[in-house]
Amino acid sequence: MELSVIQIGNSKGFRLSKTLIEKYNIKDKVELILEKGYIILKPISKPRNGWEKAFKEMSKEGDDKLLFNDVFEDENLEEWI
Protein backbone atom coordinates (compact mmCIF):
# COMPACT_ATOMS: atom_id res chain seq x y z
CA MET A 1 0.00 0.00 0.00
CA GLU A 2 1.34 3.42 -0.90
CA LEU A 3 0.69 6.44 1.32
CA SER A 4 1.45 10.10 0.65
CA VAL A 5 3.47 12.06 3.20
CA ILE A 6 1.58 15.23 4.07
CA GLN A 7 2.39 18.44 5.92
CA ILE A 8 0.90 18.61 9.44
CA GLY A 9 1.88 21.94 10.99
CA ASN A 10 5.69 21.99 11.20
CA SER A 11 5.82 18.19 10.94
CA LYS A 12 5.02 15.62 8.31
CA GLY A 13 2.79 12.59 8.61
CA PHE A 14 0.47 10.28 6.76
CA ARG A 15 -3.14 9.20 7.03
CA LEU A 16 -4.44 5.68 7.42
CA SER A 17 -7.72 4.73 5.83
CA LYS A 18 -10.76 4.04 7.98
CA THR A 19 -10.69 0.45 6.71
CA LEU A 20 -7.15 -0.13 8.07
CA ILE A 21 -7.95 1.57 11.36
CA GLU A 22 -11.00 -0.65 11.88
CA LYS A 23 -9.34 -3.84 10.63
CA TYR A 24 -6.38 -3.50 13.03
CA ASN A 25 -8.47 -2.10 15.90
CA ILE A 26 -6.47 1.12 16.18
CA LYS A 27 -7.92 3.43 18.82
CA ASP A 28 -6.11 6.53 20.10
CA LYS A 29 -2.47 5.46 19.99
CA VAL A 30 -0.08 3.14 18.17
CA GLU A 31 3.38 1.93 19.13
CA LEU A 32 6.06 2.84 16.58
CA ILE A 33 8.81 0.23 16.28
CA LEU A 34 11.99 0.82 14.26
CA GLU A 35 13.40 -2.53 13.21
CA LYS A 36 15.99 -3.43 10.55
CA GLY A 37 15.22 -0.40 8.39
CA TYR A 38 11.44 -0.76 8.71
CA ILE A 39 8.85 1.29 10.55
CA ILE A 40 6.24 -0.89 12.23
CA LEU A 41 3.01 0.51 13.65
CA LYS A 42 1.44 -1.67 16.31
CA PRO A 43 -1.96 -0.92 17.84
CA ILE A 44 -1.83 -0.34 21.59
CA SER A 45 -4.46 -2.39 23.30
CA LYS A 46 -5.45 -2.31 26.94
CA PRO A 47 -7.27 -5.61 27.44
CA ARG A 48 -7.65 -5.01 31.17
CA ASN A 49 -8.95 -1.49 30.76
CA GLY A 50 -11.92 -1.01 33.08
CA TRP A 51 -11.14 -4.03 35.29
CA GLU A 52 -10.49 -1.88 38.39
CA LYS A 53 -13.96 -0.36 38.17
CA ALA A 54 -15.54 -3.78 37.54
CA PHE A 55 -13.73 -5.32 40.54
CA LYS A 56 -14.86 -2.48 42.81
CA GLU A 57 -18.44 -3.03 41.65
CA MET A 58 -18.12 -6.79 42.25
CA SER A 59 -16.84 -6.14 45.77
CA LYS A 60 -19.67 -3.72 46.49
CA GLU A 61 -22.20 -6.31 45.31
CA GLY A 62 -20.51 -9.13 47.27
CA ASP A 63 -19.80 -10.97 44.03
CA ASP A 64 -16.05 -11.34 44.61
CA LYS A 65 -16.05 -14.59 46.57
CA LEU A 66 -13.93 -17.62 45.67
CA LEU A 67 -15.86 -20.26 43.76
CA PHE A 68 -13.85 -23.03 45.45
CA ASN A 69 -11.36 -23.23 48.31
CA ASP A 70 -7.84 -22.20 47.42
CA VAL A 71 -6.40 -25.02 49.59
CA PHE A 72 -7.63 -28.56 49.14
CA GLU A 73 -8.02 -30.99 52.04
CA ASP A 74 -5.52 -33.49 50.59
CA GLU A 75 -2.97 -30.87 49.59
CA ASN A 76 0.55 -31.35 50.99
CA LEU A 77 1.89 -27.89 51.76
CA GLU A 78 5.08 -29.29 53.34
CA GLU A 79 6.66 -29.83 49.93
CA TRP A 80 6.62 -26.06 49.37
CA ILE A 81 8.72 -25.31 52.46
Secondary structure in CASP SS format (residue, H / E / C, confidence):
PFRMAT SS
TARGET T0000
AUTHOR 0000-0000-0000
METHOD secondary structure of the structure
MODEL  1
M C 1.00
E C 1.00
L C 1.00
S C 1.00
V C 1.00
I E 1.00
Q E 1.00
I E 1.00
G C 1.00
N C 1.00
S E 1.00
K E 1.00
G E 1.00
F C 1.00
R C 1.00
L C 1.00
S C 1.00
K H 1.00
T H 1.00
L H 1.00
I H 1.00
E H 1.00
K H 1.00
Y C 1.00
N C 1.00
I C 1.00
K C 1.00
D C 1.00
K C 1.00
V E 1.00
E E 1.00
L E 1.00
I E 1.00
L E 1.00
E E 1.00
K C 1.00
G C 1.00
Y E 1.00
I E 1.00
I E 1.00
L E 1.00
K E 1.00
P E 1.00
I C 1.00
S C 1.00
K C 1.00
P C 1.00
R C 1.00
N C 1.00
G C 1.00
W H 1.00
E H 1.00
K H 1.00
A H 1.00
F H 1.00
K H 1.00
E H 1.00
M H 1.00
S H 1.00
K H 1.00
E H 1.00
G C 1.00
D C 1.00
D C 1.00
K C 1.00
L C 1.00
L C 1.00
F C 1.00
N C 1.00
D C 1.00
V C 1.00
F C 1.00
E C 1.00
D C 1.00
E C 1.00
N C 1.00
L H 1.00
E H 1.00
E H 1.00
W H 1.00
I C 1.00
END
